[in-house]
Amino acid sequence: MKTIHLVLAATALTLAASCGQTSSRTEAFDGPAYLNPSLPVEQRVEDALSRMTTNEKIAVIHAQSKFSSAGVPRLGLPEVWCTDGPHGIRAEVLWDEWDQAGWTSDSCTAFPALTCLAASWDPELSLLYGKSIGEEARYRKKDVLLGPGVNIYRTPLNGRNFEYMGEDPYLASRMVVPYVKGVQSNNVAACVKHFALNNQETNRFTTDVKVDDRTLYEIYLPAFKAAVEEGGAWAIMGSYNLYDGQWNCHNDRLLNTILKGEWGFDGVVISDWGGVHITDEAVTNGLDLEFGSWTNGLTEGMSNAYDSYYLAKPYLDKIKAGEYGEDELNDKARRVLRLMFRTNMNPEHKMGKFTSPEHSEAARKIGAEGIVLLKNEGGILPLDGVKNVLVVGENAVKMMTVGGGSSSLKAKYEVSPLDGLKAALSPKGVNVSYERGYVGDASGSYNGVTTGQDLSEKRNASQLVADAVSAAKNADVVIFIGGLNKSDNQDAEGADRLQYGLPYGQDAVIEALANANPKLVVVNISGNAVAMPWVDSVPAIVQDWYIGSEAGNSLADVLTGKVNPSGKLPFTFPVAMEDGPIKTEAQYPGIPTGKNFAMFRFTEETYSEGIYVGYRWYDSKGIEPLFPFGYGLSYTSFEYGEPSANSLSMTKDGGITFTIPVTNTGKVAGAEVVQLYISDKESSIDRPEKELKGFGKIFLESGQTGIVKISIDADALSFFDAQKHEWVAENGEFNALFASSSRDVRKTLTFNLK
Ligand code: GLC
C-alpha cells in the first residue's frame, strides 16, 4: 500500500506542478511583488511604483549619463542603457561624452543599412535582422536599441535616408514590424525613430513642418503605427523637428493624441538627444524619458548637467511649488518601469550573442538579397569566364562603417568590395587589379573611431583617370565602384546632400572608362538615388548599399552569380531632381519664419506636395523615372500567369485573397517580388494612380512555377478622410495590379467593393 501511496503523492505533486498550482513555487519567492518574476508585468509595475519616492520617480525619467538613465538603487531597480543604432551596436562612449571609452570588447557586427533591408522586400530577413542585432545589443547589456528608423524618403537630398526604409509607407510598414519583433525577442526594446516628419537633416532642430492630415496619416505615420500596433514596439523616439509649432519630443498631438491615444502605445517615448527644450511641454505632452539635453541649447552645455535636465530639478521644483501633482510623473515612471520589466528585469533573462558567425552569415545574406541589379546588357553579369578584372573607384576600398553620424560603428571587421571580389575570384585564377580612379574623402574617423586606412593619394585627378583608363584597356571587364559615402553632405546625419549628381568628378571617370572598355559595370554604393548621366553608355549597373561587415562578400556573391540578385528599389531614381515633387523653398529646405526661441531660429516647411511622394508623384505627372520604385532585375526571368481571386466582390468588413502563378522562365534559380498595387477607378477625391498594398517574394528553380498569394482587406482600398478623421473605402470598382515594379504591371484584375 505504501508504495502505491507514494506513487499517488508523487503524481499529485507532478499534476499540481504541471498546472502551476504547486505551493512550492509561490512559497519559494518571499520578496516584494515587484521582484517576483512569476507575477504579471503590470502588477510588478504598480508595486514598484508604490514604493518609489518622488525623487526616485524623477530620477528614472531622465538621463544620468550620455546613454543611460537611473534605476532605483534602494529598490534594486536597474539602470536603463540605450545604444545606437539601427545597423549595429555602437562602441561604448565615456560617461558624459560622445568620445570613445576605449573598450576592447565592443567591436560589433556591422549589419546592412536599412535601405538594403528594405530593398530585399523580405519580411523574414527583417526578422532575422532584428533577432541578430537584438542579440548583439543584449550581449552588450543594452536595454534599448535606438532604431530602426522609418522616416519616409521625401527627397534624395536627405542625409539620413540610408538609415530608413524608402518612399512607400506600406513597404516600410511591412519591413519594420519583423525587425521590431526580432529585436524585442531578446528582451531589448526597439526604439522606432524619429517620430515624426523628420525627413531631412537641414535645420533638423528648427524645421517646423506643416502638413495636411490626409498626408500625415497616409504617408508619414503608417510605418510608426505598424511598429506600435503590430510590432508592439516598447519605445518610440521623438524627433528633433517641430510639427505644427511644437517640438516633436513634446508634441501633444503626435505623442498624446495619436501615439498614446489612437494607437494605445504603452511604451516609453524617448527624446532624441537634445530634443527637449521646454519643461512644461515635456511634462504634459507625452515625453517619458529625456536624453541628451544641454542646459542651454544644443551647441554647448555643462558637463554632467543631468540634474538640470528639463524633467529633472526644474520639474521637481514645479511639483514642489504645486504647479503639478504627480499624475504625469506617475505615468512617465510607470512606463519606464514597464520598460525595465520587459527588458533587463524580464524573467526570460536572454543573454544574446556578439559577432557570432551566424550574425556574419545574416549580414551577408541580407546584403546580397538587398542588392539591386538595375541594368545588365550583353550578359556581362554574372562574371563568368573572365581572366582579368579591373576594379576602379574609392568605394571599392573605403570603409563605410565609420562615419555618417550616430549610426557609425566600430566594426570587428569590414570586407571591402575589392577584398570580397578578390576572395571570390582569385581562387578561380582570375586576376583582379585596382585603380583608384578618383579621390573622394580620404579621412576615416568618427567620434574617435578610426578606420586605420591610409587613403592618401599623390596623383592628381587627371593622372588618376589616365591610369584607370590605360588599365581598363587591358581588362576583360571593368568594375567601377563609386557612389556616395558617409562624409558630411553625403549619406550622413546632420547635413543634407548639396547635389543630386555623384560627387568627386565620378561621372567623368565613368564616361572615360566606358570609352576605354565597353565591358563596364558600374556599382553605385549609396543610401540615396543619384543622377546617372552615363546610363546609356554603361551596359551593367548595380545599386549596392552600405552593407557593413560583409559588404564585399555580399557584392561578390551577386557579381559572380553565387547569389542571383532579387532586390527591388525601395525608392525612385528620378532622372533629375527637377522631376521630383519639390519645387519651392517652402517645400524644402523651408523658409525662415523670423520667429525664434532661445538660441533657435525657426524655419517653416510645407509639404504641399501632399501624398504625392515618390512613385505616387511620378505616376501623377506621367514622368518617366530613371529607375522606378520596386524595380530590380535578375539573372533569370519570370513570367506571370493569370491571376485569380477567391471573389471579385468584397464587402467593407470582408477581404480578397489573390493568387497568381509565377514561372521562372530563365536558366538559373532566382527570386521574384510580385508587387500588388491597388488602383481606385472611381473615387470622390484625387487619389494616386496606384498604391502598393501587398507583395510576395517567391524563390523558384529554373522552369519552376510557384503560386504567390496576397490577401487584402478594406484597408487596402481606403484613403484617409481628414474631415471625418477616419479611413474610408468607397464602393465601386478597383484594379488589382500585379507588377514586377511600379512601372511594370504584368497582370490586372478588376474587382469591386460593395
Ligand atoms: C542622434 C540621432 C538619433 C540617435 C541619438 C543618439 O542625434 O538623431 O538617431 O539615436 O542622437 O545618438
Boltz pocket constraint, residues with backbone or C-beta under 6 A from the ligand:
constraints:
  - pocket:
      binder: B
      contacts: [[A, 84], [A, 85], [A, 146], [A, 193], [A, 272], [A, 273], [A, 406]]
      max_distance: 6.0
